[in-house]
Amino acid sequence: MTKYKGKNKNKSIKNQTIFRAKYLVNALKGHDSVTNFNFSERNYYGRVDLDDDPVIPKEGSLVPLASDALPGEIKMVLPFVRDMFQDFRSKFQQAMRIGKLPLDDPFLSDIVAHKAYQNPVRIYNLYIAEVVESYNNEYLSIIDNARKVMNFNDYVKHFIRFIKILGKNFPVTLTAFQKSQRSNVFTDGLTINIANLDCSDDELKEAFFVNNFCINFFLNAAKQYGFAVTKNAPWILVADLASVSTQLYLKKYNLPTVRKIFDNYYTKTYTLDLTLLPSILQRGYNSFCDVRKYEKDFIICKKYTNANNVYRQKVNNSTLNIKYNLNYWLPIYINIRNYEEKMTYTEPEIFRMIQKALSFQNLLDDKRAIRYVNEQFRVKHKFAEGGVAYYAERFKKRRE
């Protein structure tokens, strides 16, 4: 009889809540290799570094992962994760040869990688391009809105208004995107999926993993080779960077600490925000100019009316770099980040932050100015609602 019945298709929200709670409390209980990555900051595991900054793997840091899921399909992970997974697979293959494991289990006989690294910049570009397309086709299709957008500066200002209309579930920067549900666990280079199953269906988890004859062997092997098993989707393996088993693989690559891993293999997303977003909005504005090249300007006199065509001018790369430089983007970026962080700063505080950021940019350099802005929001985010620090403070107040 099925014990866990939770799925997104449950008609009753009450029953779904009960089913989900039952799985969360009872499934795979007592196995220290199982981790609930949906709790608090664990949701950001591998996507946020030790400084609490969102990160993505550097280009060129990933290596191919041998997999038989789809012949010819290349899956990528970080080098030490590849080594861990190869040894993990070998253990299962050896166990099958000596008859310790069945030969016909669909997922826990010969282990196969069905999914691994997904490029977060590519996912972000596709996502934000859809948002910009919706902005052009819906918001700017309204004549009154379109008439107010006659240049790139107008386009950017109205885009921010459009984002606020959509709501806070629509991040604008890569930094906010990487911390949002729009991104996913496979953007870290540490995660491997060994089954093409639906994570929303608890019955599948029970049938193929929780009640599987091989489950204890699987969980012990995962721990032995440095993997954490995802509680909500036990077929998803995540390299546990704090595991003693993982340390053996890290030594090969001269990675003595977790910080060294992030320094060597990852890029902080805030360093890319003001490279990616301006280019995306430039393309969106130029596309808008192609569709709506001009507006008619009517001059009404006593006896006649004149109509002149006022043309929009596209923005080329040279204009974007010179006229719309960092001095232009810093105030916009600060306001966007504040919106993405749920308005943690007041208007006077934002004004002072903009002035200080511009001073850093003028007196020092662009990188220092952007780093300063990021530091202001990073500090706030660390103590935001839902984080470990937030819950620790609540528990402390309850005890008091």
C-alpha positions as CSV (number, residue, x, y, z in Angstrom):
1,M,0.0,0.0,0.0
2,T,1.3,3.4,-0.9
3,K,2.4,5.4,2.2
4,Y,3.3,8.7,0.6
5,K,0.7,10.3,-1.6
6,G,1.9,13.9,-2.0
7,K,1.9,15.3,-5.5
8,N,1.2,18.6,-7.2
9,K,-2.0,17.2,-8.6
10,N,-3.6,16.7,-5.1
11,K,-7.0,18.4,-5.3
12,S,-7.1,19.2,-1.6
13,I,-4.5,21.7,-0.3
14,K,-5.1,20.4,3.2
15,N,-4.4,16.8,2.2
16,Q,-1.4,17.9,0.1
17,T,0.1,19.7,3.1
18,I,-0.4,16.6,5.3
19,F,1.0,14.3,2.7
20,R,4.1,16.4,2.2
21,A,4.7,16.7,5.9
22,K,4.4,12.9,6.3
23,Y,7.0,12.4,3.7
24,L,9.3,15.1,5.1
25,V,9.1,13.6,8.6
26,N,9.2,9.9,7.9
27,A,10.8,9.2,4.6
28,L,14.5,8.1,4.7
29,K,14.6,8.9,8.4
30,G,17.8,8.1,10.2
31,H,20.2,8.2,7.3
32,D,22.8,10.9,7.8
33,S,23.6,11.0,4.1
34,V,20.1,12.4,3.4
35,T,19.9,16.2,3.4
36,N,16.9,18.5,3.2
37,F,18.1,21.1,0.7
38,N,14.8,23.0,0.9
39,F,15.5,24.3,4.4
40,S,16.7,27.9,4.7
41,E,20.1,28.7,3.2
42,R,20.6,25.0,2.2
43,N,18.4,25.9,-0.8
44,Y,21.3,28.0,-2.0
45,Y,23.9,25.2,-1.5
46,G,26.6,25.5,-4.2
47,R,25.0,28.7,-5.6
48,V,26.1,30.9,-2.7
49,D,29.7,31.0,-1.4
50,L,31.1,31.4,2.1
51,D,30.8,35.2,1.8
52,D,27.1,34.8,1.2
53,D,27.5,35.9,-2.5
54,P,25.7,34.1,-5.3
55,V,28.2,32.4,-7.6
56,I,28.3,30.4,-10.8
57,P,31.1,28.0,-12.1
58,K,33.8,29.7,-14.1
59,E,34.0,28.9,-17.8
60,G,36.6,26.2,-18.4
61,S,36.4,24.8,-14.8
62,L,34.0,22.0,-15.8
63,V,34.9,18.6,-17.2
64,P,32.9,15.9,-19.1
65,L,31.1,13.3,-17.0
66,A,31.0,9.7,-18.4
67,S,27.3,8.8,-18.7
68,D,25.2,6.2,-20.6
69,A,21.9,8.0,-20.3
70,L,21.9,9.3,-23.8
71,P,24.9,8.3,-26.0
72,G,26.7,11.3,-27.3
73,E,25.2,13.7,-24.8
74,I,27.9,15.5,-22.8
75,K,27.3,16.3,-19.1
76,M,29.6,18.5,-17.2
77,V,30.6,18.7,-13.5
78,L,33.5,20.0,-11.5
79,P,36.7,17.8,-11.8
80,F,36.5,16.3,-8.2
81,V,32.8,15.6,-8.6
82,R,33.6,13.6,-11.8
83,D,36.1,11.5,-9.8
84,M,33.7,10.9,-7.0
85,F,30.9,9.8,-9.3
86,Q,33.2,7.5,-11.3
87,D,34.1,5.6,-8.1
88,F,30.5,5.7,-6.9
89,R,29.4,4.0,-10.2
90,S,32.2,1.5,-10.0
91,K,31.0,0.3,-6.6
92,F,27.6,-0.5,-8.0
93,Q,29.1,-2.2,-11.0
94,Q,31.2,-4.3,-8.7
95,A,28.2,-5.2,-6.5
96,M,26.3,-6.4,-9.5
97,R,29.1,-8.6,-10.6
98,I,29.2,-10.4,-7.3
99,G,25.4,-10.7,-7.0
100,K,25.0,-8.2,-4.2
101,L,22.7,-6.0,-6.3
102,P,20.1,-7.0,-8.9
103,L,20.9,-6.5,-12.6
104,D,17.5,-5.1,-13.5
105,D,16.8,-2.2,-11.1
106,P,15.9,0.8,-13.3
107,F,18.0,3.2,-11.3
108,L,20.0,1.5,-8.6
109,S,21.8,-1.2,-10.6
110,D,24.1,0.4,-13.1
111,I,24.1,4.0,-12.1
112,V,23.5,6.5,-14.9
113,A,23.7,10.3,-14.9
114,H,20.5,11.7,-16.5
115,K,21.3,15.3,-15.8
116,A,24.2,17.4,-14.5
117,Y,25.4,21.0,-14.9
118,Q,23.2,23.5,-16.6
119,N,24.7,26.9,-17.6
120,P,23.1,29.5,-15.3
121,V,24.0,32.4,-17.6
122,R,22.2,30.7,-20.5
123,I,19.1,30.0,-18.4
124,Y,19.2,33.6,-17.1
125,N,19.5,35.0,-20.6
126,L,16.5,33.0,-21.8
127,Y,14.5,34.0,-18.8
128,I,15.2,37.7,-19.0
129,A,14.8,37.7,-22.8
130,E,11.2,36.4,-22.3
131,V,10.6,39.1,-19.7
132,V,11.9,41.8,-22.1
133,E,9.8,40.4,-24.9
134,S,6.7,40.5,-22.7
135,Y,7.6,44.1,-21.8
136,N,7.8,45.0,-25.5
137,N,4.7,43.1,-26.6
138,E,2.4,43.9,-23.7
139,Y,3.4,46.9,-21.7
140,L,4.7,48.9,-24.7
141,S,1.8,47.8,-26.9
142,I,-0.3,50.3,-25.0
143,I,-0.1,53.5,-27.0
144,D,0.2,55.8,-24.0
145,N,3.1,53.8,-22.7
146,A,4.8,53.6,-26.1
147,R,4.6,57.3,-26.6
148,K,6.5,57.9,-23.3
149,V,9.4,55.7,-24.5
150,M,11.3,57.7,-27.1
151,N,14.9,56.8,-26.2
152,F,16.9,54.2,-24.4
153,N,16.7,56.0,-21.0
154,D,12.9,56.1,-21.2
155,Y,13.0,52.4,-22.1
156,V,15.0,51.5,-19.0
157,K,12.9,53.5,-16.6
158,H,9.7,52.0,-17.9
159,F,11.2,48.5,-17.8
160,I,11.8,48.9,-14.1
161,R,8.1,50.0,-13.6
162,F,7.1,46.9,-15.6
163,I,9.1,44.6,-13.3
164,K,7.5,46.1,-10.3
165,I,4.1,45.4,-11.8
166,L,5.1,41.8,-12.4
167,G,6.1,41.4,-8.7
168,K,9.1,40.2,-6.7
169,N,9.0,36.7,-8.2
170,F,10.6,38.1,-11.3
171,P,14.3,38.9,-10.7
172,V,16.2,41.3,-12.9
173,T,19.9,40.8,-12.1
174,L,21.8,37.5,-12.4
175,T,22.6,37.8,-8.7
176,A,18.9,37.8,-7.7
177,F,18.2,35.2,-10.4
178,Q,20.7,32.7,-9.0
179,K,19.1,32.9,-5.6
180,S,15.6,32.6,-7.0
181,Q,13.4,29.6,-8.0
182,R,14.0,30.6,-11.6
183,S,17.4,29.1,-11.3
184,N,18.0,25.4,-10.1
185,V,20.3,23.1,-8.3
186,F,22.0,22.0,-11.4
187,T,23.7,25.4,-12.0
188,D,26.4,24.7,-9.3
189,G,28.5,22.0,-11.0
190,L,28.1,19.8,-7.9
191,T,24.8,18.1,-8.6
192,I,24.0,14.9,-10.6
193,N,20.5,13.4,-11.3
194,I,20.5,9.6,-11.6
195,A,16.8,9.1,-12.5
196,N,14.4,10.9,-14.9
197,L,11.6,11.0,-12.4
198,D,9.1,13.7,-11.3
199,C,10.2,15.4,-8.1
200,S,6.7,16.4,-7.3
201,D,5.3,12.9,-7.0
202,D,6.0,11.2,-3.6
203,E,4.7,7.9,-4.8
204,L,7.5,7.6,-7.3
205,K,10.1,8.4,-4.6
206,E,8.6,5.6,-2.5
207,A,8.3,3.1,-5.2
208,F,11.8,3.5,-6.8
209,F,13.9,4.6,-3.8
210,V,12.4,4.8,-0.3
211,N,11.1,1.2,-0.3
212,N,13.8,-0.1,-2.7
213,F,15.7,-3.2,-1.7
214,C,18.9,-1.4,-2.6
215,I,18.3,1.8,-0.7
216,N,20.6,1.2,2.2
217,F,23.4,0.2,-0.1
218,F,22.7,3.3,-2.2
219,L,22.7,5.7,0.8
220,N,25.9,4.1,2.3
221,A,27.7,4.3,-1.0
222,A,26.7,8.0,-1.4
223,K,28.2,8.8,2.0
224,Q,31.3,6.7,1.3
225,Y,32.1,8.8,-1.8
226,G,31.1,12.2,-0.5
227,F,27.6,12.7,-1.8
228,A,24.6,14.0,0.0
229,V,21.2,12.6,-1.1
230,T,18.5,15.1,-1.6
231,K,15.6,14.5,0.8
232,N,12.9,15.7,-1.6
233,A,14.3,13.9,-4.6
234,P,16.5,11.0,-3.5
235,W,17.8,10.4,-7.0
236,I,19.6,13.8,-6.9
237,L,23.2,13.6,-5.6
238,V,25.1,16.7,-4.4
239,A,28.8,16.7,-3.6
240,D,29.1,17.4,0.1
241,L,32.0,19.8,0.4
242,A,32.3,19.3,4.1
243,S,32.5,15.5,4.0
244,V,35.6,13.7,5.1
245,S,35.2,11.5,2.0
246,T,35.2,14.5,-0.3
247,Q,38.4,15.8,1.2
248,L,40.3,12.8,-0.3
249,Y,39.2,13.8,-3.8
250,L,39.9,17.5,-3.1
251,K,43.5,16.8,-2.2
252,K,44.2,15.7,-5.7
253,Y,43.3,19.2,-7.0
254,N,45.1,21.1,-4.1
255,L,41.8,22.3,-2.6
256,P,42.4,22.2,1.2
257,T,39.4,24.3,2.1
258,V,35.9,25.1,0.9
259,R,36.9,28.7,0.3
260,K,39.6,27.5,-2.0
261,I,37.0,25.6,-4.0
262,F,34.9,28.7,-4.5
263,D,38.0,30.9,-5.3
264,N,39.3,28.4,-7.9
265,Y,36.1,27.3,-9.6
266,Y,33.5,30.0,-9.2
267,T,32.7,33.6,-10.2
268,K,30.6,36.0,-8.1
269,T,27.5,36.9,-10.0
270,Y,27.5,40.6,-9.0
271,T,30.7,41.1,-11.1
272,L,28.6,40.1,-14.2
273,D,25.3,42.0,-13.5
274,L,26.3,45.3,-15.1
275,T,27.7,43.5,-18.1
276,L,24.7,41.3,-18.9
277,L,21.7,43.5,-18.1
278,P,22.7,46.6,-20.2
279,S,23.3,44.4,-23.2
280,I,20.0,42.6,-22.8
281,L,18.1,45.9,-22.5
282,Q,19.9,47.3,-25.5
283,R,18.8,44.4,-27.6
284,G,15.2,44.8,-26.3
285,Y,15.1,48.5,-27.0
286,N,16.5,48.1,-30.5
287,S,13.9,45.4,-31.2
288,F,11.2,47.8,-30.0
289,C,12.6,50.5,-32.4
290,D,12.4,48.0,-35.3
291,V,8.7,47.4,-34.6
292,R,7.7,51.0,-33.7
293,K,10.1,53.3,-35.6
294,Y,8.5,56.6,-34.8
295,E,5.6,58.4,-33.1
296,K,3.5,61.2,-34.7
297,D,3.8,64.6,-33.0
298,F,0.7,66.7,-33.7
299,I,0.8,70.5,-33.7
300,I,-2.7,72.0,-33.5
301,C,-3.2,75.6,-34.6
302,K,-6.4,77.6,-35.1
303,K,-6.9,76.7,-38.7
304,Y,-4.8,73.5,-39.3
305,T,-3.0,70.6,-37.7
306,N,0.5,69.5,-38.5
307,A,1.8,66.0,-38.0
308,N,5.5,65.3,-37.7
309,N,7.2,61.9,-37.4
310,V,9.5,61.7,-34.4
311,Y,11.9,58.8,-34.9
312,R,13.5,56.7,-32.3
313,Q,17.3,56.2,-32.5
314,K,18.8,52.8,-31.9
315,V,21.6,52.4,-29.4
316,N,24.8,50.9,-30.7
317,N,27.6,49.4,-28.6
318,S,29.7,52.6,-28.7
319,T,26.8,54.7,-27.4
320,L,26.0,52.1,-24.8
321,N,29.6,52.2,-23.5
322,I,30.1,55.9,-23.6
323,K,26.7,57.6,-22.9
324,Y,25.2,54.8,-20.8
325,N,28.3,54.0,-18.7
326,L,28.7,53.0,-15.1
327,N,27.7,56.4,-13.8
328,Y,24.4,55.9,-15.5
329,W,23.9,52.3,-14.4
330,L,24.9,52.5,-10.7
331,P,21.8,54.4,-9.5
332,I,19.6,52.1,-11.5
333,Y,21.4,49.0,-10.3
334,I,21.1,50.0,-6.7
335,N,17.4,50.6,-7.0
336,I,16.9,47.3,-8.7
337,R,18.9,45.4,-6.1
338,N,16.9,47.2,-3.3
339,Y,13.7,46.1,-5.0
340,E,14.9,42.5,-5.4
341,E,15.9,42.4,-1.7
342,K,12.3,43.5,-0.7
343,M,13.1,47.2,-0.2
344,T,15.5,46.7,2.7
345,Y,16.7,50.4,2.4
346,T,14.7,53.6,2.7
347,E,14.9,56.3,0.0
348,P,17.3,58.5,2.0
349,E,19.6,55.4,2.6
350,I,19.5,54.6,-1.1
351,F,20.4,58.2,-2.0
352,R,23.4,58.0,0.3
353,M,24.4,54.7,-1.1
354,I,24.3,56.0,-4.7
355,Q,26.4,59.0,-3.7
356,K,29.0,56.8,-2.0
357,A,29.1,54.3,-4.9
358,L,29.7,57.1,-7.4
359,S,32.5,58.4,-5.2
360,F,34.1,55.0,-5.2
361,Q,33.8,54.8,-8.9
362,N,35.3,58.3,-9.5
363,L,38.1,58.0,-6.9
364,L,39.0,54.3,-7.2
365,D,37.5,52.2,-10.0
366,D,34.4,50.5,-11.3
367,K,35.1,47.1,-9.6
368,R,35.4,48.8,-6.2
369,A,32.1,50.7,-6.7
370,I,30.2,47.6,-7.7
371,R,31.7,45.6,-4.8
372,Y,30.6,48.3,-2.3
373,V,27.0,48.1,-3.6
374,N,27.0,44.3,-3.3
375,E,28.4,44.5,0.3
376,Q,25.5,46.7,1.4
377,F,22.9,44.2,0.2
378,R,24.8,41.1,1.2
379,V,24.9,42.2,4.9
380,K,21.1,42.8,4.8
381,H,20.4,39.5,3.1
382,K,22.3,37.5,5.7
383,F,19.8,38.4,8.3
384,A,16.7,38.4,6.1
385,E,13.5,36.5,6.9
386,G,13.9,32.7,6.3
387,G,17.6,32.5,6.9
388,V,19.4,30.6,9.6
389,A,20.2,33.9,11.4
390,Y,16.6,34.8,11.3
391,Y,15.4,31.6,12.8
392,A,18.2,31.7,15.4
393,E,17.0,35.1,16.6
394,R,13.4,33.9,16.8
395,F,14.4,30.9,18.9
396,K,16.4,33.1,21.1
397,K,13.5,35.4,21.7
398,R,11.2,32.4,22.5
399,R,13.7,31.1,25.1
400,E,13.9,34.6,26.7
